[in-house]
Amino acid sequence: MQLVSETAMDGIEGPGAPTLFPTLDGVDLSNIEQFTRGQPYGDFARLRAQAPVMWHPEPYGGPGFWAITRHADIMAVEADPQTFSSRKGGILMAHGDPQKRHALLYRASMDTMINLDGAEHMQLRREHMPYFTPAYLRALTETVRAEIGRLLDEMAPLGRCDLVEMFSSKLPLFTLCEILGVPAEDRGKFLKWMHYLEMAQDLALKQALAPITPTLELMQFVQDFNTNVEEMFEYGRTMLLKRRADPQNDLMSAIARAQVDGTLLSDEYLDGSWLLIVFAGNDTTRNTLSGTMKLLTEFPDQKARLIADPSLMTGAVNEFIRMVSPVIYMRRTATRDAEIAGQAIREGEKVVMYYGAANRDEAVFADPDRLDITRPNADKHIAFGYGPHVCIGKRVAQIQLEEAYRQILGRFPDIRWTGGIDIAPNNFVHAISKLEVEFTPGGRA
């Protein structure tokens, strides 16, 4: 199997065809600082109305990309991987200066299932499926429910806390480790690795905006970061090779023993599979858990309805996910000349799909900026993607969200977001790094 990183490219300079829609003044989706205020829903609304397929220039000499913001157009792109490839250029808008990349981290990020197309992608997906069946998920739900109770017991005496630190960062990591089969004594390492990955991402983005003068503190962080990245991959390799020799009933064994065309995955793809499951299995659920608390505070009538009738929670979960849309975008690269909404797209040009824009498309969702826990078509959101690349773990995310808020609202009906929030400068994931909440200490028995 050819490695994605061998064929990765930043796209060709464009636009190669006359633009059907204008490039809107004041819309800059490459400006990461604006995402510290949340997703730019006002800009998304303008784009959907005036330029649903807009040519977007890139800073630092980037070739530019087509920004896609309507629900129907994104579904059409997702449904046609032969024309709009994940493999040709990966899923990220840009790959940055090759001289500044962390070689191992970059290679692993490119050599993953999410960056494959066609038969190879489907073969790897099938290897994961036994760990997302209804029977498996029923047992997992019981384990998750117990862990939520334990985490809320720790929160209960405080009365005021950072929800990310005390809850949102811990639950997805616990669930991920349960599915993977990580020994209890090793689970603390995952929290540390995620901390360094997130801090390094923020630092790299800030460095791109304005070069930072090296200091002793910065140099120490870089050294610690490199140590932790090496440790994370070494742990993954060791555990995956152990599972090849001695398989267990866990997802780690499925990854270790996965085959494409009858051949076990190379070490490069083992690294990539490890990084994808560690990062994707944690980050999006954490941010949706936090974002939901913010929403319920902003729409107290909907919170009151859920407390009065907890049976509404199952349907409400899709509405929470629609409105938070934790993954901001995914990129595809055109493998041939194509067309989206009448706009000609040339082979090699980048197409970037904005899920948060699609999930507030007025053509699909009435009054889309309002939380409505009984919205009849909330399940039409595409926060998990659509088509062959739809997120394989979406049901696990839904389970965690539903079980978490059943217990949170049951025990702390007066819990509310205080207004204190930190959002990382990140235009790929809506990354809530801090969310302060307050509630009556002890909660309801």
C-alpha positions in Angstrom: 0.0 0.0 0.0 1.5 3.3 -1.1 1.9 5.8 1.8 -0.2 9.0 1.6 2.8 11.2 2.5 4.6 10.2 -0.7 1.8 11.8 -2.8 0.7 14.6 -0.5 0.5 18.1 -2.1 -0.7 21.5 -1.1 -2.9 21.8 -4.2 -2.3 23.9 -7.3 -2.6 27.6 -7.5 -6.0 28.9 -8.7 -8.6 29.6 -9.5 -8.1 27.9 -12.8 -11.5 28.7 -14.1 -13.6 31.9 -14.1 -15.3 32.5 -10.7 -19.0 32.3 -10.6 -19.3 33.8 -7.2 -17.5 36.8 -5.7 -14.7 36.6 -3.1 -16.4 38.4 -0.2 -14.7 41.3 1.6 -14.1 40.7 5.3 -14.2 36.9 5.1 -10.9 35.3 6.0 -11.3 31.7 7.1 -7.5 31.3 7.3 -7.3 33.8 10.2 -7.1 31.5 13.1 -7.5 34.3 15.7 -11.1 34.9 14.8 -11.9 31.3 15.8 -11.0 32.1 19.4 -14.4 33.8 19.4 -16.1 30.7 18.1 -17.0 29.7 14.6 -17.7 32.7 12.2 -21.4 31.9 11.7 -22.1 35.4 10.4 -19.5 34.9 7.6 -20.9 31.4 6.9 -24.4 32.9 6.4 -23.0 35.5 4.0 -21.1 32.7 2.1 -24.1 30.5 1.8 -26.2 33.4 0.5 -23.7 35.2 -1.8 -20.8 32.9 -2.5 -21.5 29.2 -1.7 -18.5 28.1 -3.7 -16.0 30.9 -3.1 -12.4 31.1 -4.1 -10.5 31.8 -1.0 -6.9 33.1 -1.1 -4.3 31.7 1.4 -1.6 33.6 3.3 2.2 32.8 3.2 2.1 31.9 -0.5 -0.5 29.2 -0.3 -2.3 28.3 -3.6 -5.8 29.1 -2.3 -8.9 26.9 -2.1 -12.6 26.7 -2.8 -14.7 27.3 0.4 -17.9 25.2 0.3 -20.7 26.2 2.8 -24.1 24.8 1.7 -25.3 21.5 3.1 -26.3 20.0 -0.3 -23.0 20.9 -2.0 -20.9 19.4 0.9 -22.9 16.2 0.7 -22.3 16.0 -3.0 -18.5 16.4 -2.5 -18.4 13.8 0.3 -20.4 11.3 -1.8 -17.9 11.5 -4.7 -14.4 10.4 -3.4 -13.3 9.5 -6.9 -13.5 13.1 -7.9 -12.8 14.7 -4.6 -10.0 12.8 -2.9 -8.8 12.6 0.7 -5.7 10.8 -0.4 -4.4 13.2 -3.0 -3.6 16.0 -0.6 -4.9 14.9 2.8 -7.7 16.4 4.9 -5.9 19.6 6.1 -6.2 22.9 4.4 -2.4 23.3 4.3 0.7 21.4 5.5 2.9 24.3 6.4 6.6 24.9 5.9 8.3 21.5 5.4 11.3 22.8 7.3 9.2 23.4 10.4 7.3 20.2 10.5 7.7 17.6 13.2 8.8 14.8 10.8 7.3 11.9 12.7 4.0 13.6 13.7 3.5 14.9 10.1 4.2 11.5 8.5 1.8 9.8 10.9 -0.9 12.4 10.4 -0.8 11.7 6.6 -0.6 7.9 6.8 -4.1 7.2 8.3 -7.3 5.7 7.3 -9.0 9.1 7.0 -6.5 10.0 4.2 -7.3 7.0 2.1 -9.9 6.5 -0.7 -11.6 3.6 -2.3 -11.0 -0.1 -1.5 -8.1 0.5 0.8 -10.1 2.9 2.9 -13.1 0.5 3.1 -10.9 -2.5 4.0 -9.5 -0.6 7.0 -13.0 0.5 8.1 -14.3 -3.0 8.1 -11.5 -4.1 10.4 -12.8 -1.6 13.0 -16.5 -2.4 12.7 -16.8 -5.2 15.3 -16.1 -2.6 18.0 -19.0 -0.4 17.0 -21.8 -3.0 16.8 -25.0 -2.6 18.9 -24.1 -5.4 21.2 -20.7 -4.0 21.9 -22.0 -0.5 22.4 -24.6 -1.7 24.9 -21.9 -3.0 27.2 -19.8 0.1 26.7 -22.7 2.3 27.6 -22.9 0.7 31.1 -19.2 1.3 31.6 -19.4 4.9 30.5 -22.5 5.5 32.7 -20.5 4.4 35.8 -17.5 6.6 34.9 -19.7 9.6 34.4 -21.1 9.1 37.9 -17.6 8.9 39.3 -16.5 12.1 37.6 -19.6 13.9 38.8 -18.9 12.7 42.3 -15.6 14.5 42.1 -17.2 17.7 40.8 -20.1 17.7 43.3 -18.4 19.4 46.3 -16.9 22.2 44.3 -19.8 24.4 43.3 -17.7 26.1 40.6 -15.1 24.5 38.3 -13.6 24.3 34.8 -15.8 21.7 33.1 -13.1 20.9 30.6 -10.6 20.1 33.3 -12.9 18.2 35.6 -15.1 16.4 33.1 -15.0 17.1 29.3 -11.3 16.1 28.9 -11.6 13.0 31.1 -14.7 11.2 29.9 -13.7 10.7 26.2 -10.2 9.7 27.2 -11.6 7.0 29.5 -14.0 5.8 26.8 -11.2 5.6 24.2 -9.0 3.7 26.6 -11.8 1.2 27.3 -12.4 0.6 23.6 -8.7 0.3 22.9 -8.0 -2.0 25.9 -5.4 0.3 27.5 -4.4 -0.9 31.0 -5.7 1.3 33.8 -2.2 2.2 34.9 -1.3 3.6 31.5 -4.3 5.9 31.0 -2.8 9.0 32.7 -0.2 9.1 29.9 -2.9 9.8 27.3 -4.0 13.0 29.1 -0.4 14.2 29.2 0.1 13.4 25.5 -3.1 15.2 24.5 -2.0 18.2 26.5 1.3 18.5 24.6 -0.3 17.9 21.2 -2.8 20.7 21.8 -0.3 23.1 23.2 2.1 22.5 20.3 -0.7 23.0 17.8 -1.5 26.4 19.3 2.1 27.4 19.4 2.7 26.4 15.8 -0.3 28.5 14.7 0.8 31.5 16.7 4.3 31.1 15.3 2.9 31.2 11.8 1.2 34.5 12.5 4.1 36.2 14.3 7.5 34.6 14.8 8.2 34.0 18.5 11.6 34.8 20.0 13.1 31.7 21.4 13.4 31.7 25.2 14.6 29.1 27.7 11.0 28.3 28.6 10.1 27.8 24.9 13.1 25.7 24.3 12.2 23.5 27.3 8.7 23.1 26.0 9.9 22.0 22.6 12.2 19.5 24.2 9.4 18.2 26.4 7.0 18.1 23.4 9.5 16.0 21.4 10.0 13.7 24.3 6.2 13.2 24.7 5.6 12.6 21.0 8.3 10.0 20.8 6.9 8.4 24.0 3.3 8.4 22.5 4.4 6.7 19.3 6.7 4.2 21.0 3.9 3.2 23.4 1.6 2.7 20.4 4.1 0.6 18.5 4.9 -1.5 21.5 1.2 -2.2 22.3 0.1 -2.8 18.7 3.0 -5.3 18.2 2.0 -7.0 21.4 -1.6 -7.3 20.2 -0.4 -8.8 16.9 1.4 -11.6 18.9 -1.3 -12.0 21.5 -4.7 -10.5 20.3 -7.3 -9.5 22.8 -11.0 -8.5 22.4 -10.3 -4.9 21.9 -9.9 -2.3 19.2 -6.1 -2.2 19.6 -6.0 -5.8 18.4 -8.2 -5.0 15.4 -5.9 -2.2 14.4 -2.8 -4.3 15.0 -4.1 -7.2 12.9 -5.8 -5.1 10.1 -4.9 -6.1 6.6 -5.1 -4.4 3.2 -5.0 -6.8 0.2 -4.0 -9.6 2.6 -1.0 -7.8 4.0 -0.6 -6.5 7.6 -0.2 -2.7 7.9 3.3 -1.3 7.6 4.9 0.4 10.7 4.1 3.7 9.1 0.4 3.0 8.9 0.5 1.6 12.5 1.8 5.0 13.6 -0.9 6.8 11.6 -3.7 4.5 12.9 -2.5 5.1 16.5 -2.4 8.9 16.1 -5.8 9.0 14.4 -7.5 7.0 17.1 -5.8 8.8 20.0 -6.7 12.3 18.6 -10.0 11.8 16.8 -11.3 9.5 19.5 -10.9 12.2 22.1 -10.9 15.7 20.7 -14.3 16.1 19.1 -16.3 14.5 21.9 -14.6 16.7 24.5 -15.5 19.8 22.6 -19.1 18.8 22.1 -19.5 18.0 25.8 -18.2 21.5 26.6 -20.1 23.3 23.9 -23.4 21.7 24.9 -23.1 23.3 28.4 -22.7 26.7 26.8 -25.7 26.1 24.6 -28.0 25.0 27.5 -27.0 28.1 29.3 -27.7 30.3 26.3 -31.1 28.6 25.7 -32.5 28.1 29.3 -36.0 27.2 28.0 -34.5 24.2 26.2 -32.6 23.2 29.3 -35.8 23.4 31.4 -37.6 21.2 28.9 -34.9 18.5 29.1 -35.0 18.6 32.9 -38.8 18.3 32.9 -38.7 15.5 30.4 -35.4 13.5 30.2 -36.9 11.3 27.5 -36.2 14.1 25.1 -32.4 13.6 25.6 -32.0 11.0 22.8 -33.2 13.4 20.1 -31.6 16.4 21.7 -28.1 14.9 21.3 -28.2 15.3 17.5 -29.3 19.0 18.0 -26.3 19.6 20.3 -23.9 18.1 17.8 -25.5 20.1 14.9 -25.0 23.3 16.7 -21.5 22.7 18.1 -20.1 21.1 14.9 -16.8 20.3 16.6 -14.9 19.6 13.3 -14.8 22.9 11.5 -13.7 21.7 8.1 -12.4 18.8 6.0 -10.4 19.2 2.8 -10.6 17.3 -0.5 -8.5 17.7 -3.7 -10.0 17.4 -7.2 -8.6 14.5 -9.1 -10.2 15.8 -12.4 -12.0 18.8 -13.7 -15.4 19.0 -11.9 -18.2 21.3 -11.0 -19.9 22.3 -7.7 -23.1 24.4 -7.8 -22.2 25.5 -11.3 -18.7 26.5 -10.4 -15.9 24.9 -12.5 -13.2 23.2 -10.3 -9.9 22.3 -11.9 -8.0 19.1 -11.3 -5.5 19.6 -8.4 -7.4 22.5 -6.8 -8.4 22.2 -3.1 -12.0 22.1 -1.9 -12.6 22.9 1.8 -16.0 21.9 3.3 -17.3 23.8 6.3 -19.5 21.6 8.4 -20.5 24.3 10.8 -21.8 26.3 7.9 -23.7 23.4 6.4 -25.3 22.5 9.8 -26.9 26.0 10.0 -28.1 26.0 6.4 -31.5 27.7 6.3 -32.5 25.5 3.3 -32.3 22.4 5.6 -32.8 23.7 9.2 -35.5 26.2 10.1 -34.3 29.0 12.3 -30.9 27.3 12.3 -29.2 29.5 15.0 -31.7 28.4 17.6 -31.3 25.4 19.8 -34.4 23.2 19.5 -34.2 19.9 21.3 -37.2 18.6 19.5 -36.1 19.6 16.0 -37.5 16.9 13.8 -34.6 16.8 11.3 -31.7 17.4 13.6 -30.3 14.0 12.5 -29.7 15.5 9.1 -26.6 17.3 10.4 -23.3 16.3 8.9 -21.0 17.1 11.8 -19.6 13.5 11.5 -19.2 13.9 7.7 -21.2 12.0 5.1 -20.7 9.2 2.6 -17.8 6.7 2.8 -15.8 8.9 5.3 -18.6 9.3 7.8 -17.0 9.1 11.3 -16.9 5.4 12.4 -17.1 6.3 16.0 -20.1 8.7 15.9 -22.4 6.4 17.9 -19.8 6.3 20.7 -19.8 10.1 20.7 -23.6 10.2 20.9 -23.6 7.7 23.8 -21.2 9.8 25.8 -23.1 13.0 25.2 -26.5 11.5 26.0 -25.3 9.7 29.2 -23.4 12.7 30.4 -26.2 15.2 30.2 -28.8 12.8 31.6 -26.7 12.7 34.8 -25.4 16.3 34.8 -28.9 17.7 34.5 -30.3 15.1 36.9 -27.8 15.9 39.6 -27.1 19.6 39.0 -30.3 21.1 37.5 -29.0 24.7 38.2 -25.6 24.2 36.6 -24.8 27.0 34.2 -21.9 28.4 32.2 -20.6 31.5 33.9 -19.3 33.2 30.7 -15.7 32.2 31.3 -14.4 30.4 28.2 -11.1 30.0 26.3 -11.1 28.7 22.7 -7.8 27.8 21.1 -6.8 29.6 17.9 -7.7 26.7 15.7 -9.6 26.7 12.4 -9.8 22.9 12.0 -11.4 21.9 15.4 -13.6 24.1 17.6 -11.2 23.6 20.5 -12.7 24.7 23.9 -9.8 24.7 26.3 -11.6 26.1 29.3 -15.3 26.5 30.3 -16.3 27.7 33.8 -19.5 26.4 35.3 -21.2 27.0 38.6 -23.8 24.9 40.5 -25.1 24.2 44.0 -22.5 22.1 45.7 -23.5 18.6 46.3 -26.2 18.5 43.7 -29.3 16.5 43.9 -29.1 13.1 45.5 
